[in-house]
Amino acid sequence: GTPLPPGHPPVHTKGVTAKGRQLKADAYERIPQTSQRSLSLGGPRSIFVNGTIWTAQVSPSGLLTGTHVHSGLVVGQNGLVTLAGSETAARSLATPNTHVVDLQGKFVVPGFVDAHLHLLLGGWFLVRWCDLSTPELRKLVESDEPKQQDFVKAFHAKLASCAAKWNDPEGKAWVLAYGWDETEWPGEGAGPTQAVVDSAVGTRKAWAMRKCGHAGLASKAAREAASLPAWNGEPQSSLLVEADASSVVKNIPPPSLAEKRASLFAAQRHLHARGVTAVHDMGLIGFLDHTDEQGNSASFLSDLDDVLDNAQAAGKLALRIYAFAPLVAWKAVAKRIREVGRDIGPRLRVGGVKAFVDGSLGAETARFYAPYGVRKGVGEWATDRAWLQKHVNEASAARLQVALHAIGDEAVDVACEVLSAARDDDREVPRHRVEHAQHLSEQGVLNLRRARTFASMQPLHLVSDRPKVHRLGAEREARSFALSTLAESGVPLALGSDWFVADPSPLQAIAAAVDGDEGIDAEKALVAHTAGAARAGLDDLTGVLAAGSSADLVVLSGDPCREKDVQVLRTFVAGTEVWRAPSPEAATL
């Protein structure tokens, strides 16, 4: 194809076939893929004027050091910012071939960086799974003052509709649904049970996953296929969590390569509409990840080569992706880095590995020091401590970034201890991360500081988890989602969504981060969803709009730090528009 410009790093194309390079990406135009590090030649490609352009300045660790407001932005031929300053200065650099973008007085921020989501899984849910989220169920509720049972009926109707849509002559296609959360429904009750699922799908295999992703309801046929005991009719025992849930979902046929590619582009559109231009992809959840105990991660490498890099080679990847692998596969990641480097082209990077310390609050498997409310359980350990420490030590020594999922207060402390033990004094060792860090012990903030980690948090979880948090008691509730305390203590924050679990809307996340006693001011939240999130991915080219940075930006209808109901109007990656709202009304997210 086109020769690489001088200084362009090698573009990895292993596993990309000629057929793959012809991959069509729906309505996406070919996206310029020039190197972020190549020189900008031929004058500015575009300038942005007549607007307010906001950006932050952060330290290498992601802590805010200042903010700047500009009125002009210049983008070079390589998609990098060459000037962030006045409109007069920007116009003075324009040539007859420069594209002038009139911002019409709108507010511009750096492209949002989502520090934690599940990219292909979220996309697969869009194209193949049925949405049982509360907003979707509410559409089917006729009563003006609904009760929980009204939502159970809507749950049944939606699942039955899904079964009809995804049917085949032999009735073997799984009925797959996700997103329900009985704590968001009005009134009291146990929520749906297996009986509701069986009534909706009949004799077919079905899995209705709860919003947290760690629990769900299986049909009788799916339960039998997993060799689980028959349901005893008790509402509480109907819900399958963690190991029992995994035994069901591991039988779900994985998406085909074509479905994964379609899922990527569905996810890309979904994220662009919310102003997201870069993501830290935490990969597939357990039942889709075929990594063996020796660390041979066929699914991770296949997705990396045949889906993500395939789209990049075809010029269709309009999203910057930092791909995390399962911790057990750290050797495969280190080997790939030795072969081609961390940058697999300009839009795709590797170098991070992830593991679970505990479960989720929604499934009551997050690990706490004290029992859950009226229940005696304190949650579960997801990984053996000795195994975890060994693999974290090895991955850290290989200069990989380690991200540990930890939600309960004891789990967060253990994550900090493991990461602290793995560090040395070599400044080249990447800073590690604690994912979620929802609930802290009395020493939790100090432990995070000692471990020198990023706190990768998801403010929208507070919205959905609030009923469960309240049941933990006043003392633990006060130490939950401690954004303000962490920020004031110098723990760098990176915000994300955990999509598919929550909507990947940074504007919604910023609004949620401001709320409550532990809320932070909107500008700090904005920094944590741009520059702060980028730094948590060891990236100094995104999350800011300054000379030398990637020209990834979002045009908003107003200032999200001072106005409500702000809308995403346009999204740009490397200075090229990748999404535009059909109308202002359609862009409210």
VEXDRENPA-176862 format. One record per residue (C-alpha): residue in three letters; x, y, z negated. Coordinates in Angstrom, 2 decimals, padded with zeros to 5 digits, always signed. Last residue first. Example, Ala and Ser with C-alpha at 12.3 -4.5 7.8 and 13.67 -1.06 7.14 Angstrom:
// VEXDRENPA-176862
R	SER	+013.67	-001.06	-007.14
R	ALA	+012.30	-004.50	-007.80
***
This chain:
// VEXDRENPA-176862
R	LEU	-026.29	+011.33	-026.32
R	THR	-028.13	+014.15	-024.55
R	ALA	-027.02	+013.85	-020.93
R	ALA	-030.38	+013.30	-019.28
R	GLU	-031.72	+016.72	-020.31
R	PRO	-028.73	+018.51	-018.81
R	SER	-029.33	+016.77	-015.48
R	PRO	-027.66	+013.95	-013.59
R	ALA	-024.77	+014.26	-016.04
R	ARG	-021.42	+014.02	-014.29
R	TRP	-018.88	+011.20	-014.48
R	VAL	-015.44	+010.38	-013.10
R	GLU	-014.19	+013.88	-012.24
R	THR	-010.50	+013.82	-011.44
R	GLY	-008.02	+015.79	-013.58
R	ALA	-006.26	+012.68	-014.81
R	VAL	-009.64	+011.46	-016.11
R	PHE	-012.53	+013.94	-016.09
R	THR	-015.95	+013.75	-017.77
R	ARG	-018.84	+016.14	-017.11
R	LEU	-021.95	+017.33	-018.98
R	VAL	-021.78	+015.70	-022.40
R	GLN	-024.44	+017.33	-024.54
R	VAL	-024.39	+019.23	-027.84
R	ASP	-027.55	+018.79	-029.90
R	LYS	-026.18	+020.91	-032.73
R	GLU	-023.65	+023.71	-032.59
R	ARG	-020.60	+024.75	-034.60
R	CYS	-018.04	+021.95	-034.42
R	PRO	-019.59	+020.41	-031.29
R	ASP	-019.00	+023.68	-029.38
R	GLY	-021.45	+023.78	-026.50
R	SER	-022.74	+022.11	-023.32
R	LEU	-019.66	+019.91	-023.21
R	VAL	-017.06	+019.42	-020.48
R	VAL	-014.80	+016.49	-021.32
R	LEU	-011.11	+016.18	-020.59
R	ASP	-008.34	+013.87	-019.48
R	ALA	-005.53	+015.89	-017.89
R	SER	-002.80	+013.69	-019.34
R	SER	-000.31	+015.69	-021.36
R	GLY	+002.82	+017.39	-020.02
R	ALA	+001.69	+020.95	-020.76
R	ALA	-001.06	+020.79	-023.33
R	LEU	-004.57	+019.36	-023.52
R	VAL	-004.56	+016.83	-026.34
R	GLY	-005.97	+013.34	-026.97
R	THR	-003.70	+011.71	-024.42
R	LEU	+000.03	+011.75	-023.69
R	ASP	+001.46	+011.11	-027.17
R	ASP	+000.27	+007.53	-027.56
R	LEU	+001.18	+005.29	-030.49
R	GLY	-002.42	+004.03	-030.52
R	ALA	-003.01	+005.72	-033.86
R	ARG	-001.60	+008.81	-032.14
R	ALA	-004.43	+008.72	-029.61
R	ALA	-007.06	+008.43	-032.36
R	GLY	-005.65	+011.48	-034.13
R	ALA	-005.42	+013.49	-030.91
R	THR	-009.04	+012.89	-029.89
R	HIS	-011.58	+011.33	-032.27
R	ALA	-009.59	+012.34	-035.37
R	VAL	-009.25	+015.89	-034.03
R	LEU	-013.02	+016.12	-033.57
R	ALA	-013.55	+014.84	-037.11
R	LYS	-011.14	+017.47	-038.43
R	GLU	-013.08	+020.09	-036.45
R	ALA	-016.41	+018.86	-037.83
R	ASP	-015.47	+019.26	-041.47
R	ILE	-015.04	+016.05	-043.41
R	GLY	-017.79	+014.11	-045.17
R	GLU	-017.13	+012.29	-048.41
R	ASP	-020.09	+013.89	-050.21
R	GLY	-022.35	+013.22	-047.24
R	ASP	-022.43	+014.01	-043.51
R	VAL	-019.54	+015.41	-041.48
R	ALA	-018.39	+012.00	-040.25
R	ALA	-021.93	+011.21	-039.04
R	ALA	-021.99	+014.27	-036.76
R	ILE	-018.55	+013.37	-035.43
R	ALA	-019.70	+009.81	-034.76
R	GLN	-022.76	+011.01	-032.85
R	LEU	-020.58	+013.23	-030.67
R	PRO	-018.10	+010.37	-030.27
R	SER	-020.85	+008.20	-028.74
R	PRO	-019.76	+004.54	-028.63
R	ASP	-023.09	+003.29	-030.04
R	ALA	-022.47	+000.85	-032.85
R	VAL	-021.68	-002.88	-033.11
R	PHE	-020.79	-003.21	-029.40
R	TRP	-018.91	-000.82	-029.96
R	ASP	-016.63	-000.60	-033.00
R	SER	-017.19	+003.16	-032.75
R	GLY	-013.89	+004.96	-033.16
R	LEU	-012.16	+007.50	-035.36
R	ALA	-008.47	+007.69	-036.22
R	LEU	-007.52	+009.19	-039.57
R	PRO	-004.03	+009.88	-040.90
R	VAL	-003.74	+009.39	-044.69
R	GLY	-002.55	+012.72	-046.04
R	SER	-004.43	+012.68	-049.32
R	GLU	-006.90	+015.34	-048.17
R	ALA	-007.79	+013.22	-045.14
R	LEU	-008.25	+010.08	-047.23
R	THR	-010.41	+011.85	-049.81
R	SER	-012.57	+013.42	-047.08
R	LEU	-013.06	+010.22	-045.10
R	ALA	-013.94	+008.08	-048.12
R	PHE	-016.31	+005.72	-046.29
R	SER	-017.09	+004.11	-049.64
R	ARG	-015.49	+005.17	-052.92
R	ALA	-018.64	+006.84	-054.32
R	GLU	-020.68	+003.78	-053.33
R	ARG	-018.37	+001.63	-055.45
R	GLU	-019.19	+003.59	-058.59
R	ALA	-022.88	+004.15	-057.77
R	GLY	-023.73	+000.49	-057.20
R	LEU	-023.12	-001.90	-054.32
R	ARG	-026.79	-001.67	-053.38
R	HIS	-026.25	+001.82	-052.01
R	VAL	-023.66	+000.50	-049.58
R	LYS	-026.11	-002.06	-048.21
R	PRO	-028.74	+000.62	-047.56
R	ARG	-026.08	+002.92	-046.03
R	ASP	-024.64	+000.30	-043.66
R	SER	-026.27	+001.61	-040.46
R	VAL	-025.40	+005.27	-041.04
R	LEU	-022.04	+004.53	-042.63
R	HIS	-021.17	+002.33	-039.67
R	LEU	-021.61	+005.43	-037.50
R	PRO	-018.47	+006.88	-039.09
R	GLN	-016.14	+004.21	-037.66
R	MET	-012.67	+004.20	-039.21
R	SER	-009.08	+003.48	-038.22
R	ALA	-007.07	+004.42	-041.30
R	PHE	-003.53	+004.77	-039.99
R	THR	-000.90	+003.10	-042.08
R	ARG	+002.06	+004.19	-044.16
R	ALA	+001.68	+001.23	-046.55
R	ARG	+002.29	+003.55	-049.47
R	ARG	-000.39	+005.94	-048.22
R	LEU	-002.94	+003.16	-047.79
R	ASN	-002.16	+001.86	-051.29
R	LEU	-002.57	+005.31	-052.80
R	VAL	-005.99	+005.65	-051.17
R	GLY	-007.06	+002.21	-052.40
R	GLN	-005.90	+002.56	-056.01
R	GLU	-009.41	+002.98	-057.45
R	SER	-010.57	+000.38	-054.94
R	LEU	-011.68	+001.44	-051.49
R	HIS	-014.61	+000.54	-049.28
R	GLN	-014.80	+001.17	-045.55
R	ALA	-011.19	+000.63	-044.53
R	HIS	-012.53	+000.02	-040.98
R	GLU	-009.33	-001.18	-039.27
R	VAL	-006.14	-000.82	-041.28
R	ARG	-003.33	+000.19	-038.96
R	HIS	+000.39	-000.23	-038.42
R	ARG	+002.98	+002.40	-037.64
R	PRO	+005.36	+001.07	-035.03
R	VAL	+008.86	+000.09	-036.15
R	GLU	+011.22	+002.50	-034.43
R	ARG	+011.79	+004.33	-037.71
R	ASP	+013.70	+001.37	-039.09
R	ASP	+013.13	+001.43	-042.83
R	ASP	+011.35	-001.91	-042.96
R	ARG	+007.69	-002.84	-042.84
R	ALA	+006.16	-006.29	-043.24
R	ALA	+005.71	-006.13	-047.02
R	SER	+003.80	-002.86	-046.68
R	LEU	+001.52	-004.38	-044.04
R	VAL	+000.63	-007.34	-046.26
R	GLU	+000.11	-005.18	-049.34
R	CYS	-002.05	-002.71	-047.41
R	ALA	-004.21	-005.50	-045.97
R	VAL	-004.57	-006.96	-049.48
R	ASP	-005.77	-003.62	-050.82
R	VAL	-008.27	-003.25	-047.97
R	ALA	-009.55	-006.80	-048.59
R	GLU	-010.07	-006.07	-052.29
R	ASP	-012.15	-002.99	-051.47
R	GLY	-014.23	-004.73	-048.79
R	ILE	-013.83	-003.76	-045.12
R	ALA	-010.47	-004.99	-043.81
R	HIS	-009.65	-005.67	-040.14
R	LEU	-005.88	-005.60	-039.83
R	ALA	-004.16	-003.85	-036.90
R	VAL	-000.51	-004.68	-036.25
R	GLN	+001.65	-002.72	-033.81
R	LEU	+004.36	-004.80	-032.19
R	ARG	+008.06	-004.16	-032.73
R	ALA	+008.97	-007.88	-032.70
R	ALA	+009.75	-007.55	-036.42
R	SER	+006.16	-006.35	-036.89
R	ALA	+004.81	-009.40	-035.10
R	GLU	+006.93	-011.76	-037.20
R	ASN	+006.04	-010.14	-040.50
R	VAL	+002.36	-010.02	-039.54
R	HIS	+002.51	-013.71	-038.65
R	LYS	+004.02	-014.77	-041.97
R	GLN	+001.81	-012.48	-044.06
R	LEU	-001.37	-013.76	-042.42
R	TRP	-000.44	-017.42	-042.81
R	ALA	+000.32	-016.87	-046.49
R	ARG	-002.95	-014.99	-047.05
R	ASP	-005.21	-017.51	-045.27
R	THR	-007.58	-015.63	-042.98
R	ALA	-011.24	-014.60	-043.10
R	TRP	-011.39	-014.28	-046.87
R	GLU	-014.99	-014.23	-048.01
R	GLY	-017.41	-012.09	-049.98
R	VAL	-017.80	-011.42	-053.71
R	GLY	-020.76	-013.76	-054.25
R	LYS	-022.93	-013.51	-057.33
R	ARG	-025.83	-011.73	-055.68
R	VAL	-027.74	-009.10	-057.62
R	GLY	-025.43	-006.34	-056.44
R	TYR	-022.55	-007.88	-054.44
R	PRO	-019.99	-009.34	-056.81
R	ALA	-016.85	-007.51	-057.96
R	TYR	-013.36	-007.45	-056.43
R	PHE	-014.83	-007.19	-052.96
R	ARG	-014.34	-009.17	-049.72
R	ALA	-016.66	-008.35	-046.81
R	THR	-018.87	-011.44	-046.32
R	GLU	-022.15	-009.77	-047.19
R	ALA	-023.36	-010.25	-043.58
R	GLY	-023.93	-006.52	-043.27
R	LEU	-020.79	-005.73	-045.24
R	SER	-018.62	-007.61	-042.80
R	GLY	-015.94	-010.32	-042.94
R	ASP	-012.45	-010.41	-044.45
R	VAL	-008.75	-010.10	-043.58
R	PHE	-009.19	-010.31	-039.83
R	ALA	-006.32	-010.09	-037.36
R	LYS	-005.18	-007.75	-034.59
R	VAL	-002.22	-007.38	-032.25
R	GLY	-001.00	-004.26	-030.43
R	GLY	+001.65	-003.83	-027.75
R	VAL	-000.23	-003.61	-024.48
R	ARG	-000.95	-000.74	-022.11
R	LEU	-003.22	-000.09	-019.11
R	ARG	-003.93	+003.14	-017.24
R	PRO	-000.56	+004.10	-015.76
R	GLY	+000.64	+000.59	-014.88
R	ILE	+001.18	-002.29	-017.26
R	ASP	+002.83	+000.03	-019.75
R	ARG	+004.29	-001.96	-022.64
R	GLY	+007.13	-003.34	-020.53
R	VAL	+007.03	-005.77	-017.61
R	GLU	+008.80	-008.97	-018.68
R	ARG	+009.89	-008.14	-022.23
R	ILE	+006.45	-006.68	-022.90
R	ARG	+004.80	-009.86	-021.62
R	LYS	+006.98	-011.96	-023.92
R	ALA	+006.07	-009.82	-026.93
R	VAL	+002.38	-010.24	-026.10
R	ALA	+002.71	-014.01	-025.75
R	LYS	+004.63	-014.17	-029.04
R	TRP	+001.94	-012.13	-030.80
R	ALA	-000.80	-014.60	-029.84
R	VAL	-001.74	-015.47	-033.44
R	LEU	-002.36	-011.78	-034.03
R	PRO	-005.18	-011.78	-031.49
R	ALA	-004.42	-009.36	-028.63
R	PHE	-004.95	-005.61	-028.50
R	ALA	-005.34	-003.74	-025.20
R	TYR	-004.68	-000.01	-025.01
R	ILE	-006.96	+001.03	-022.16
R	ARG	-007.14	+004.31	-020.27
R	LEU	-010.37	+004.44	-018.27
R	ALA	-010.93	+005.10	-014.58
R	LEU	-009.78	+001.67	-013.40
R	LYS	-010.95	+001.39	-009.81
R	GLY	-007.68	+001.79	-007.90
R	ALA	-007.73	-001.85	-006.82
R	ALA	-004.53	-002.48	-008.78
R	GLN	-006.18	-000.97	-011.86
R	ALA	-009.25	-003.15	-011.47
R	ASN	-007.08	-006.26	-011.23
R	ASP	-005.06	-005.04	-014.19
R	LEU	-008.20	-005.08	-016.34
R	VAL	-009.97	-008.17	-014.99
R	ASP	-007.59	-010.84	-013.68
R	ASP	-004.41	-009.81	-015.47
R	LEU	-005.46	-008.58	-018.92
R	ASP	-008.61	-010.67	-019.05
R	SER	-006.64	-013.78	-018.14
R	LEU	-003.90	-012.93	-020.64
R	PHE	-006.41	-012.47	-023.46
R	SER	-008.48	-015.56	-022.53
R	ALA	-005.51	-017.90	-022.20
R	SER	-004.04	-016.94	-025.56
R	ASN	-001.44	-019.59	-026.36
R	GLY	-000.67	-018.63	-029.96
R	GLN	+000.26	-022.10	-031.21
R	GLU	-003.01	-022.31	-033.16
R	ASP	-004.96	-021.93	-029.93
R	THR	-006.32	-018.72	-028.46
R	HIS	-009.57	-019.23	-026.58
R	ASP	-011.22	-015.94	-027.49
R	LEU	-014.91	-016.05	-026.61
R	PHE	-016.11	-017.57	-029.89
R	GLY	-013.75	-015.42	-031.92
R	ILE	-014.61	-011.93	-030.80
R	LEU	-013.06	-010.58	-027.64
R	GLY	-010.63	-007.71	-027.54
R	MET	-009.78	-004.92	-029.94
R	ASP	-009.71	-002.46	-027.05
R	HIS	-008.22	+000.85	-028.07
R	VAL	-010.01	+003.19	-025.71
R	ALA	-009.36	+006.20	-023.50
R	THR	-011.65	+008.50	-021.48
R	VAL	-014.75	+008.64	-023.68
R	GLY	-017.08	+011.53	-022.79
R	ARG	-020.29	+009.70	-023.64
R	ALA	-021.28	+009.13	-020.01
R	HIS	-017.72	+008.00	-019.42
R	LEU	-018.22	+005.24	-021.99
R	HIS	-021.30	+003.69	-020.37
R	ARG	-019.78	+003.96	-016.90
R	GLN	-016.62	+002.16	-018.05
R	ALA	-018.62	-000.48	-019.92
R	ALA	-020.64	-001.30	-016.81
R	PHE	-017.41	-001.38	-014.83
R	LEU	-015.77	-003.79	-017.25
R	SER	-018.88	-005.96	-017.51
R	ALA	-019.00	-006.39	-013.74
R	ARG	-015.43	-007.65	-013.87
R	LYS	-016.30	-009.96	-016.74
R	GLU	-019.37	-011.26	-014.91
R	ALA	-017.31	-012.02	-011.80
R	LEU	-014.73	-013.84	-013.92
R	SER	-017.52	-015.89	-015.47
R	PRO	-018.88	-015.06	-018.88
R	PRO	-018.33	-017.64	-021.59
R	PRO	-020.89	-020.43	-022.02
R	ILE	-022.29	-020.20	-025.56
R	ASN	-021.12	-023.23	-027.54
R	LYS	-018.69	-021.18	-029.64
R	VAL	-021.75	-019.18	-030.66
R	VAL	-023.22	-021.88	-032.83
R	SER	-020.18	-022.99	-034.82
R	SER	-019.20	-019.35	-035.13
R	ALA	-022.46	-018.53	-036.91
R	ASP	-021.86	-021.35	-039.37
R	ALA	-018.31	-020.09	-040.00
R	GLU	-019.31	-016.41	-040.40
R	VAL	-023.03	-016.14	-041.19
R	LEU	-026.22	-017.97	-040.21
R	LEU	-029.52	-016.39	-041.25
R	SER	-032.34	-018.91	-041.70
R	SER	-031.18	-019.77	-045.21
R	GLN	-032.67	-016.53	-046.54
R	PRO	-036.10	-017.17	-045.01
R	GLU	-036.47	-020.68	-046.50
R	GLY	-037.87	-023.10	-043.91
R	ASN	-035.26	-025.79	-044.44
R	TRP	-033.48	-025.16	-041.15
R	ALA	-032.04	-028.36	-039.74
R	PRO	-028.44	-029.07	-040.71
R	LEU	-025.83	-027.80	-038.26
R	SER	-024.45	-030.02	-035.49
R	ALA	-023.80	-026.97	-033.27
R	ALA	-026.07	-028.35	-030.55
R	GLU	-028.76	-028.86	-033.22
R	ARG	-028.60	-025.22	-034.22
R	ALA	-028.81	-024.10	-030.61
R	ALA	-031.90	-026.27	-030.07
R	LYS	-033.58	-025.01	-033.24
R	SER	-032.95	-021.42	-032.23
R	ALA	-030.12	-019.53	-033.83
R	LEU	-030.34	-016.37	-035.91
R	GLY	-027.35	-014.11	-036.52
R	ALA	-024.29	-013.18	-038.53
R	HIS	-020.83	-011.62	-038.18
R	GLY	-021.58	-009.32	-035.24
R	CYS	-022.68	-006.51	-037.54
R	LYS	-025.82	-005.83	-035.48
R	ARG	-027.24	-009.32	-036.01
R	MET	-026.86	-011.80	-033.20
R	ALA	-029.94	-013.47	-031.73
R	TRP	-028.65	-016.76	-030.32
R	ALA	-030.83	-019.00	-028.21
R	LYS	-030.89	-022.56	-026.89
R	ARG	-034.19	-023.41	-025.27
R	THR	-037.00	-025.49	-026.76
R	GLY	-039.42	-022.60	-027.17
R	VAL	-037.84	-019.18	-026.71
R	ALA	-040.16	-016.78	-028.56
R	SER	-041.67	-019.18	-031.10
R	ASP	-038.25	-020.64	-031.80
R	VAL	-036.85	-017.16	-032.51
R	VAL	-039.72	-016.22	-034.82
R	ALA	-039.36	-019.51	-036.71
R	GLN	-035.63	-018.94	-037.00
R	THR	-036.35	-015.93	-039.16
R	PRO	-037.03	-012.23	-038.68
R	GLY	-036.78	-009.68	-041.51
R	ALA	-036.75	-010.67	-045.17
R	GLY	-039.23	-008.05	-046.28
R	GLU	-039.71	-004.56	-047.59
R	GLY	-040.83	-001.47	-045.73
R	PRO	-039.36	+000.30	-042.72
R	TRP	-036.71	-001.25	-040.47
R	GLU	-033.11	-000.09	-040.63
R	THR	-032.21	-002.78	-043.18
R	GLU	-033.57	-005.41	-040.77
R	ASP	-030.73	-004.81	-038.32
R	TRP	-031.03	-006.13	-034.78
R	GLY	-028.21	-005.55	-032.29
R	TYR	-027.88	-008.67	-030.19
R	ALA	-029.60	-011.04	-027.80
R	LEU	-028.71	-014.11	-025.76
R	VAL	-031.19	-016.68	-024.42
R	TRP	-028.99	-019.46	-023.07
R	ALA	-029.64	-020.83	-019.61
R	LYS	-030.59	-024.49	-019.65
R	GLY	-034.26	-024.17	-018.74
R	GLU	-033.92	-026.53	-015.77
R	PRO	-035.39	-024.10	-013.27
R	ASP	-033.46	-021.15	-014.72
R	ASN	-034.51	-018.42	-017.10
R	TRP	-032.82	-015.20	-018.06
R	LYS	-035.72	-012.81	-017.56
R	ALA	-038.33	-015.00	-019.24
R	ALA	-036.13	-015.60	-022.27
R	CYS	-035.40	-011.88	-022.51
R	SER	-039.11	-011.11	-022.49
R	ALA	-039.62	-013.63	-025.29
R	LEU	-036.81	-011.97	-027.26
R	LYS	-038.39	-008.54	-026.82
R	ALA	-041.81	-009.78	-027.88
R	HIS	-040.46	-011.59	-030.94
R	PHE	-038.42	-008.58	-032.10
R	ALA	-041.49	-006.38	-031.54
R	LYS	-043.47	-008.70	-033.80
R	VAL	-040.70	-008.55	-036.42
R	PHE	-040.74	-004.76	-036.07
R	ASP	-044.45	-004.66	-036.84
R	GLN	-043.77	-006.94	-039.81
R	GLN	-041.44	-004.32	-041.23
R	LYS	-044.27	-001.84	-041.40
R	PRO	-045.08	+000.84	-038.87
R	GLU	-046.73	+004.17	-039.63
R	ASP	-047.56	+005.48	-036.16
R	SER	-048.33	+001.90	-035.10
R	GLU	-047.61	+000.78	-031.53
R	VAL	-044.15	-000.69	-032.02
R	LEU	-042.67	-001.71	-028.65
R	LYS	-040.48	+001.38	-028.22
R	ARG	-039.38	+000.96	-031.84
R	LEU	-037.72	-002.31	-030.86
R	GLU	-035.30	-000.51	-028.54
R	PRO	-034.48	+002.16	-031.12
R	THR	-033.94	-000.56	-033.78
R	SER	-031.49	-002.57	-031.71
R	LEU	-032.71	-005.81	-030.15
R	ASP	-030.90	-005.32	-026.81
R	CYS	-030.98	-008.45	-024.64
R	TRP	-027.64	-009.73	-023.35
R	ARG	-026.37	-010.01	-019.76
R	VAL	-025.28	-006.71	-018.21
R	LEU	-025.02	-004.38	-021.20
R	PHE	-023.90	-007.11	-023.59
R	TRP	-021.18	-008.03	-021.14
R	GLY	-019.97	-004.42	-021.18
R	GLY	-019.71	-004.42	-024.96
R	LEU	-017.87	-007.73	-024.81
R	LEU	-015.54	-006.40	-022.15
R	LEU	-014.60	-003.35	-024.21
R	HIS	-014.65	-004.37	-027.85
R	LEU	-014.14	-001.09	-029.71
R	HIS	-011.72	+000.68	-032.01
R	ALA	-009.78	+003.92	-031.57
R	ASP	-012.24	+005.51	-029.15
R	VAL	-010.34	+008.42	-027.58
R	PHE	-012.43	+011.39	-026.46
R	GLY	-011.17	+013.31	-023.45
R	PRO	-009.68	+016.59	-024.61
R	VAL	-012.29	+019.27	-025.33
R	VAL	-014.02	+021.76	-023.03
R	PHE	-016.84	+024.18	-023.90
R	LYS	-018.98	+025.68	-021.13
R	GLY	-018.85	+029.21	-019.71
R	GLN	-019.57	+028.15	-016.17
R	LEU	-016.67	+025.67	-016.14
R	ASP	-015.71	+026.72	-012.61
R	VAL	-013.37	+024.03	-011.28
R	VAL	-011.04	+025.46	-008.63
R	HIS	-009.51	+022.89	-006.29
R	THR	-006.05	+023.98	-005.15
R	ASN	-005.40	+023.77	-001.41
R	PRO	-005.19	+027.54	-000.86
R	THR	-002.71	+027.69	-003.76
R	ALA	-003.44	+028.34	-007.43
R	LEU	-000.65	+029.37	-009.81
R	SER	-001.95	+032.90	-010.46
R	ARG	-005.39	+031.48	-011.22
R	ALA	-004.02	+029.57	-014.23
R	ALA	-002.14	+032.58	-015.60
R	THR	-005.23	+034.76	-015.33
R	GLU	-007.39	+032.09	-016.96
R	SER	-005.05	+032.10	-019.93
R	GLY	-003.17	+029.14	-021.27
R	ALA	-002.78	+025.41	-020.80
R	LEU	-000.30	+024.78	-018.00
R	THR	+001.10	+021.75	-016.18
R	VAL	-001.53	+019.27	-017.38
R	LEU	-000.87	+015.89	-015.84
R	GLY	-002.85	+014.24	-013.06
R	ASN	+000.17	+013.66	-010.84
R	GLN	-000.78	+016.39	-008.37
R	GLY	-000.67	+018.91	-011.19
R	VAL	-003.53	+020.15	-013.38
R	VAL	-003.77	+023.77	-014.53
R	LEU	-005.96	+024.86	-017.44
R	GLY	-007.40	+028.29	-018.21
R	SER	-009.33	+029.94	-021.04
R	HIS	-007.41	+028.50	-023.96
R	VAL	-008.19	+027.74	-027.60
R	HIS	-005.54	+026.23	-029.85
R	THR	-005.58	+024.11	-033.00
R	GLY	-002.93	+023.44	-035.64
R	THR	-000.83	+020.91	-037.56
R	LEU	-003.36	+018.10	-037.84
R	LEU	-001.93	+014.77	-038.99
R	GLY	-001.56	+012.09	-036.29
R	SER	+001.69	+010.53	-037.45
R	PRO	+003.68	+012.21	-034.67
R	SER	+002.31	+015.56	-035.93
R	VAL	-000.79	+017.04	-034.38
R	GLN	-001.76	+020.00	-032.21
R	ALA	-005.40	+020.31	-031.32
R	THR	-007.20	+021.36	-028.15
R	TRP	-010.09	+023.57	-027.16
R	ILE	-010.79	+024.97	-023.68
R	THR	-013.46	+027.68	-023.58
R	GLY	-014.72	+028.29	-020.06
R	ASN	-014.30	+030.37	-016.93
R	VAL	-011.39	+028.38	-015.47
R	PHE	-010.17	+024.86	-014.74
R	ILE	-007.44	+024.55	-012.11
R	SER	-006.89	+021.78	-009.60
R	ARG	-004.25	+019.90	-007.64
R	PRO	-001.60	+022.40	-008.60
R	GLY	+001.42	+022.75	-006.31
R	GLY	+003.01	+020.16	-004.00
R	LEU	+004.88	+018.10	-006.57
R	SER	+004.08	+017.12	-010.15
R	LEU	+006.88	+014.83	-011.32
R	SER	+006.16	+011.23	-012.21
R	ARG	+005.62	+010.29	-015.87
R	GLN	+001.87	+009.79	-015.84
R	SER	+002.34	+007.66	-012.76
R	THR	-000.15	+008.01	-009.96
R	GLN	-003.39	+006.03	-010.22
R	PRO	-005.75	+008.39	-008.38
R	ILE	-009.28	+006.93	-008.73
R	ARG	-010.94	+005.33	-005.72
R	GLU	-014.59	+006.28	-005.86
R	TYR	-016.85	+004.51	-008.33
R	ALA	-020.40	+003.82	-007.19
R	ASP	-020.27	+000.05	-007.66
R	ALA	-016.71	-001.05	-008.35
R	LYS	-015.76	-003.13	-005.34
R	LEU	-012.79	-005.46	-005.70
R	GLN	-010.69	-005.49	-002.54
R	ARG	-007.51	-005.82	-004.60
R	GLY	-008.92	-009.02	-006.08
R	LYS	-009.09	-010.61	-002.66
R	ALA	-005.42	-009.90	-002.17
R	THR	-004.86	-011.61	-005.49
R	VAL	-003.88	-010.04	-008.76
R	GLY	-002.30	-012.62	-011.12
R	LYS	+000.88	-010.63	-011.63
R	THR	+000.45	-007.10	-010.37
R	HIS	+002.62	-005.16	-012.80
R	VAL	+003.38	-001.67	-011.57
R	PRO	+007.07	-000.84	-011.99
R	PRO	+007.67	+002.65	-013.41
R	HIS	+007.38	+005.65	-011.04
R	GLY	+010.55	+007.76	-011.03
R	PRO	+010.20	+008.78	-007.40
R	PRO	+006.65	+008.25	-006.10
R	LEU	+005.37	+004.72	-005.44
R	PRO	+004.78	+003.88	-001.79
R	THR	+001.09	+003.55	-000.79
R	GLY	+000.00	+000.00	+000.00
***
